[in-house]
Amino acid sequence: MSGSDVRGLLQPFLLLLICERPGHGYDLIERLARLGAADAEPGQVYRVLRSLERAGHLASAWVASEAGPARRRYELTTGGMAELEAWMGRLADVRRLLETCLNRWTRIAPEPGGYAVPREQVAGPEKEECHG
């Protein structure tokens, strides 16, 4: 996914990662990459972390590091868990919508790169023919 695709999903991604294991910003950026969001912009990640903390969804504390300066470690709050649960409900709704969209695409474009709907498959005025 591109950085712009990921931007709107940083909140649930970060809440989930922190729920799994609290961490500091750089650690979370690395874990986002392993999740599939390698293009997440570090500046945006830190802005979202601060926003989540201001909203009461995260708590942070400075923790001494063995290999350098202290780092801010983020942990999920009770409010953060409620927000994560709400996000998971919304994402389940989005998943159903995406599955419907992808199933419809598969039905009309079974061959890779195909995009035109044969005229005999078009039924009714609400369906439109694809033009490439």
Order of alpha helices (4+ residues) and beta strands (2+ residues): alpha-alpha-beta-alpha-alpha-beta-beta-alpha
